[in-house]
Amino acid sequence: MDPNQYDLYLKTRFQRIKDRVRGKKSRQYTNGEWSGWEQQIENERMHRMMNAVLFLLLSASIFLGSTPMIFLFFAILAYMWGNFFYLSYVAKSLEIRIIEERLKLFTEDKGMLRLRITHNSILPIFFGKLRVGTDKSLLFQHGVELIHINQLHFPFQQVGRSQWEVELPFTAVKRGVAKLRLFDMEIDSFFGWGKVYLQTRDKMKFEVIVYPRSEQVMGLEKILPKKQGEQPSRSSLFEEKSKVLGTREYVNGDSFGQIHWKATARMASLQSKVYERTSQLSWLFIIDISTSSLEEKLRGVAFLVQYATKHNITISILVNIKKFGSPSYIVLNAGEGKQQLHAALMLLARIQVENVMIPNSMFAQVLHQHAQAYPYVIACAEQVTIEKWNLPQSTEAFALEGIGEGVKMVRIPFQAKRKVVG
């Protein structure tokens, strides 16, 4: 059977099972609890055939008075009851839990889905098959790629009253958040005919957050400090008056307030204070989800936010995705450090191009308000789009462009900026 048709077949099968379960809402459960299976036994056709054979044997044994035929009748009856008993109870005490419910990886990293299978029944499982399916961000080793999800089928055997841990390796092949979309099992009868289908009653809690792989950005040296701020810089023209690094000999032109009187008295000559030079170095990232080569540009953003964290640069991210609540758009407020890096990578992983965008005119107004506090705007957008934004005159704009094997930063000329009409 074609894999996609098989998916549809099982989906309708389990939908019929769910229709029989009344008054129970679907929810997610964690490792600390187990809600059980929805179960269906498939042996109706063979059961009808064996019933017909038993009826003919019983009729013939009574009519002919044959002892061997009566013995054969009871042997087949015992076989049928054994098969029915096995299918009915083999999965009654079967539990499956996910050991690690949440993983964080970068694209192309390897990961592991770890399952703990606990079989409390005395009946062994000889012909079991487990099937898992996740979003397209993950690809299991020896798995198959379907239209909407990636799947893995694997057989297993387990003796009664035992526990078994299985590790399913996978590769993070695409940026995004991957969850378990399919988790079911089938167990073939030990007696040779019939099988039991199982599906968890509630969704199993499992999530893999795949961050975009960082891609080095060419042209990073174009971003130079412009305003006075809190970022130390040897080449800056601004000085932080509250941070005195030392003293030097007084020269003509030094202000009266710059004289260090204690050092002057100690050195018996005029000494001037030396202040730490600082600049305002903060970046505002703008992400337009409708831009071309979005994935390449997001890899450039991932590199830049890691660079900013290493150099104590304040960053903020603004995305033109509509959301409920206030504000009505996605924004990562200004911050720095490892916590800000984690939040930025999390946001980049959760961006989906299928989301609803806010109107361009509204986004231009939002962007203008945010950009006033930042000397640099780095945009994942087309240059034509950036030129239409109403950016403050004090803001320098750059665009990220994919160049096949990397990402480069392009300066947007100030004279090209013009206010959006309407």
C-alpha positions in Angstrom: 0.0 0.0 0.0 1.2 3.5 -0.8 2.5 5.2 2.4 0.2 8.2 2.0 -2.8 6.0 1.4 -1.7 4.0 4.5 -1.7 7.3 6.5 -5.2 8.1 5.4 -6.4 4.5 6.1 -5.0 4.6 9.7 -6.3 8.2 10.2 -9.9 7.2 9.4 -9.5 4.0 11.5 -8.4 5.9 14.6 -11.1 8.6 13.9 -13.7 5.8 14.3 -12.1 4.7 17.5 -12.1 8.3 18.8 -15.8 8.6 18.0 -16.5 5.8 20.4 -14.7 7.5 23.2 -17.2 10.0 24.7 -16.8 12.8 27.2 -13.0 13.0 27.1 -11.1 16.1 25.9 -7.7 15.7 24.2 -4.8 17.1 26.2 -1.1 16.7 26.5 0.4 14.6 29.2 3.9 14.5 30.6 6.3 11.7 31.8 4.6 11.7 35.2 1.3 10.3 33.9 -0.1 7.9 31.4 -3.5 8.1 29.9 -3.5 4.8 28.0 -4.3 3.7 24.5 -7.2 3.8 22.1 -7.4 0.2 20.9 -9.0 -1.7 18.1 -8.7 -5.4 17.4 -8.7 -6.4 13.8 -9.7 -10.1 13.3 -13.3 -9.9 12.2 -12.9 -11.5 8.8 -10.9 -14.4 10.1 -13.2 -14.7 13.0 -16.2 -15.2 10.7 -14.4 -17.7 8.7 -13.4 -19.8 11.7 -16.9 -19.6 13.1 -18.1 -21.1 9.8 -15.5 -23.8 10.0 -16.5 -24.6 13.6 -20.1 -24.8 12.7 -19.4 -27.2 9.9 -17.2 -29.4 12.1 -19.7 -29.5 14.9 -22.5 -30.4 12.5 -20.4 -33.1 10.8 -19.2 -34.5 14.1 -22.7 -34.8 15.5 -24.1 -36.2 12.2 -21.3 -38.7 11.8 -20.5 -39.3 15.5 -16.8 -38.9 14.7 -14.5 -38.6 17.8 -11.5 -37.2 15.8 -13.8 -34.5 14.4 -15.0 -33.6 17.9 -11.4 -33.4 19.1 -10.6 -31.2 16.1 -13.6 -29.0 16.9 -12.4 -28.3 20.5 -8.8 -27.8 19.3 -9.9 -25.1 16.9 -12.1 -23.6 19.6 -9.2 -23.4 22.0 -7.1 -21.9 19.4 -9.7 -19.2 18.7 -10.1 -18.4 22.4 -6.3 -18.2 22.8 -6.0 -15.9 19.9 -8.9 -13.7 21.2 -7.4 -13.6 24.7 -3.9 -12.7 23.4 -5.2 -9.8 21.3 -7.5 -8.5 24.1 -4.9 -8.4 26.8 -1.4 -8.2 25.3 -1.5 -4.4 25.3 -3.6 -3.7 28.3 -0.6 -2.9 30.5 1.7 -1.5 27.9 3.1 2.0 28.6 5.3 4.3 26.6 7.0 7.5 27.9 9.4 10.0 26.4 12.4 10.4 28.6 13.5 13.8 27.2 10.5 15.9 26.3 12.3 19.0 25.0 15.5 19.3 22.9 17.3 22.3 21.5 19.5 21.9 18.4 21.0 23.8 15.6 20.3 22.9 12.0 22.3 19.8 10.9 22.8 18.7 14.5 22.1 15.2 15.6 19.5 14.4 18.2 17.8 11.4 19.9 14.2 10.5 20.7 14.4 8.3 23.7 11.4 6.1 24.6 10.9 3.9 27.7 8.5 1.0 27.0 7.1 -0.7 30.0 5.3 -4.0 29.5 3.5 -5.1 32.7 1.5 -8.0 31.1 2.8 -11.6 31.3 2.0 -12.0 27.6 5.1 -11.4 25.4 5.1 -9.3 22.3 6.7 -11.1 19.4 5.6 -9.0 16.4 5.2 -5.4 17.4 5.7 -2.4 15.2 5.9 1.2 16.4 5.4 4.2 14.1 6.3 7.8 14.9 5.9 10.9 12.8 7.2 14.4 13.3 7.2 17.7 11.5 9.5 18.2 8.5 12.2 19.8 10.6 13.5 16.4 11.7 14.5 13.3 9.7 14.9 10.0 11.5 17.7 7.7 10.6 16.3 5.1 8.2 13.0 7.1 8.2 10.9 8.1 5.2 9.8 11.5 4.0 6.2 12.0 3.3 4.3 15.0 2.1 3.5 16.6 5.4 5.5 14.7 8.0 8.6 12.5 8.3 8.0 9.0 9.6 9.8 6.0 11.1 8.6 2.4 11.3 10.6 0.0 13.4 9.7 -3.5 14.7 10.3 -4.6 18.2 9.8 -7.6 20.5 9.4 -7.6 24.3 9.0 -10.3 26.9 6.3 -10.0 29.6 6.9 -7.9 32.7 9.9 -6.0 31.3 11.1 -2.5 30.6 13.0 -1.4 27.5 14.5 1.8 26.4 14.8 2.6 22.7 16.8 5.4 21.1 15.7 6.8 17.7 18.5 9.0 16.2 17.5 11.9 14.0 19.0 14.9 12.2 17.6 18.5 12.5 17.3 19.3 8.8 15.3 22.5 8.9 14.8 25.5 11.1 11.6 25.3 13.1 9.8 23.7 16.0 9.1 20.0 15.6 6.5 18.0 17.5 5.2 14.5 17.5 2.3 14.4 15.0 1.9 10.6 14.9 2.5 7.9 17.5 0.8 4.6 17.1 1.5 0.9 17.3 0.3 -2.4 15.9 0.9 -5.9 17.4 0.4 -9.0 15.3 -1.1 -12.0 17.0 1.2 -14.7 18.2 -1.3 -17.3 16.9 -0.9 -16.1 13.3 -4.1 -14.1 12.5 -5.4 -10.8 13.6 -3.7 -7.7 15.1 -4.4 -5.0 17.6 -4.0 -1.3 16.7 -3.0 1.2 19.4 -2.9 5.0 19.5 -2.3 7.1 22.6 -5.4 8.8 23.9 -3.7 12.2 24.3 -0.8 13.9 22.5 2.6 12.9 23.8 4.6 15.9 24.9 7.7 16.2 22.8 9.3 19.2 21.2 12.5 19.9 19.3 13.5 23.5 18.8 15.8 23.8 15.8 17.7 27.0 15.7 19.0 28.3 12.4 22.6 27.5 11.7 24.7 30.7 11.8 26.2 31.9 8.6 29.1 34.4 8.7 28.0 37.9 7.5 30.4 39.8 5.2 30.5 43.5 5.6 30.1 43.5 9.4 32.8 46.2 9.6 30.4 48.7 8.1 28.7 49.1 11.4 30.6 51.8 13.3 29.5 53.5 16.5 27.7 56.8 16.0 26.3 58.1 19.2 27.5 58.3 22.8 26.3 55.4 24.9 27.6 52.7 27.3 29.6 50.5 24.9 33.4 50.9 25.5 35.3 51.9 22.3 38.9 53.0 21.9 38.1 54.9 18.7 35.0 56.7 19.9 34.8 60.5 20.1 32.6 60.3 23.3 33.7 60.0 26.8 32.0 58.6 29.9 32.5 61.3 32.6 31.7 58.9 35.4 34.4 56.4 34.4 38.0 57.7 35.1 40.7 55.4 33.8 43.7 57.5 34.9 45.5 60.7 34.5 47.9 62.4 32.0 49.8 65.6 31.7 47.7 68.8 31.3 47.6 70.3 27.8 46.3 73.5 26.6 42.6 73.2 25.8 41.7 70.8 28.7 38.7 72.2 30.6 39.0 73.3 34.2 36.7 70.5 35.4 39.0 67.9 33.8 41.9 68.7 36.1 42.6 65.9 38.6 43.5 67.9 41.8 44.7 65.0 43.9 47.0 63.7 41.2 48.2 67.3 40.6 49.2 67.7 44.2 50.9 64.3 44.2 52.8 64.9 41.0 53.5 68.6 41.6 52.3 69.4 38.1 48.9 69.8 36.5 47.2 66.4 35.7 44.1 65.9 33.6 41.6 63.1 34.0 41.4 60.3 31.3 37.9 59.1 30.7 36.7 55.8 29.2 35.5 56.4 25.6 32.1 55.0 24.9 29.6 54.8 22.1 26.0 53.7 21.5 26.2 50.3 19.8 22.8 48.7 19.6 21.1 46.8 16.8 17.5 46.5 15.7 16.8 43.5 13.5 13.8 43.8 11.2 12.4 40.5 9.7 10.0 40.6 6.8 8.7 37.1 6.4 7.7 37.8 2.7 11.3 38.5 1.7 13.2 36.1 -0.7 15.9 33.8 0.6 14.5 34.1 4.2 16.3 31.1 5.5 19.7 32.3 4.4 19.1 35.7 5.9 17.9 34.2 9.2 21.2 32.3 9.3 22.9 35.7 9.0 20.8 37.0 11.9 21.8 34.0 14.0 25.4 34.9 13.4 24.9 38.5 14.2 23.0 37.9 17.5 25.8 35.6 18.6 28.4 38.2 17.7 26.4 40.8 19.6 26.3 38.6 22.7 30.0 38.1 22.6 30.7 41.9 22.3 28.0 43.0 24.8 25.9 44.7 22.1 22.2 45.5 22.8 19.8 43.8 20.3 16.1 43.9 19.6 14.1 42.0 17.0 10.9 43.2 15.2 8.9 40.8 13.0 6.0 41.7 10.8 3.8 38.9 12.0 0.4 39.6 13.5 -0.5 38.2 16.9 -3.2 38.5 19.5 -2.8 40.8 22.5 -0.7 43.9 22.9 1.4 44.6 21.0 -0.2 43.2 18.0 3.1 42.2 16.4 6.0 40.1 17.4 8.9 41.9 19.1 11.8 41.0 21.3 12.5 43.9 23.6 16.0 45.3 23.9 18.5 43.4 25.9 22.0 41.8 25.9 23.7 38.8 27.3 23.2 35.0 27.1 19.5 35.3 28.2 18.8 37.7 25.3 20.7 35.4 22.9 18.5 32.4 24.0 15.3 34.5 23.5 16.5 35.7 20.1 17.4 32.2 18.8 14.0 30.9 20.1 12.2 33.6 18.2 14.1 32.8 15.0 13.2 29.2 15.4 9.5 29.8 15.8 9.1 32.2 12.8 6.8 30.6 10.2 6.2 32.1 6.8 2.6 30.9 6.9 1.7 33.4 9.7 -0.5 36.4 9.0 1.5 39.6 8.3 0.5 43.0 9.5 -0.2 45.6 6.8 2.8 47.4 5.4 1.6 50.9 6.3 1.0 49.8 10.0 4.4 48.1 10.1 6.1 51.2 8.8 4.7 53.2 11.7 5.7 50.6 14.2 9.2 50.4 12.7 9.6 54.2 12.9 8.7 54.2 16.6 11.2 51.4 17.5 14.0 52.7 15.2 14.2 56.0 17.0 16.1 54.4 19.9 18.6 52.5 17.6 21.5 53.9 15.5 21.5 50.8 13.4 18.8 48.8 11.7 19.6 45.5 10.1 16.8 44.2 7.9 15.9 40.9 6.4 13.9 42.5 3.6 14.2 43.6 0.0 16.1 46.9 -0.5 13.0 48.3 -2.3 10.9 47.6 0.8 13.5 49.1 3.1 13.7 52.3 1.1 10.0 52.8 1.6 10.2 52.7 5.4 10.0 55.9 7.3 13.3 55.5 9.2 14.6 58.3 11.5 17.4 60.5 10.0 19.8 59.4 12.8 19.4 55.7 11.9 21.7 53.8 9.5 20.0 51.0 7.6 21.5 47.8 6.3 20.0 44.9 4.4 21.1 41.3 4.6 21.4 39.5 1.2 22.0 35.9 0.4 24.9 35.3 -2.0 24.7 31.6 -2.5 27.4 30.5 -0.1 26.9 33.1 2.5 25.3 36.4 3.6 26.5 39.9 3.0 25.4 43.2 4.6 24.6 46.1 2.2 24.2 49.7 3.3 21.0 51.4 2.3 21.8 55.0 1.3 20.1 57.7 3.4 18.9 59.7 0.5 17.0 56.7 -0.7 14.8 56.7 2.4 11.4 58.3 1.9 8.2 58.3 3.9 5.4 55.9 3.2 2.4 57.6 1.7 -1.0 56.3 3.0 
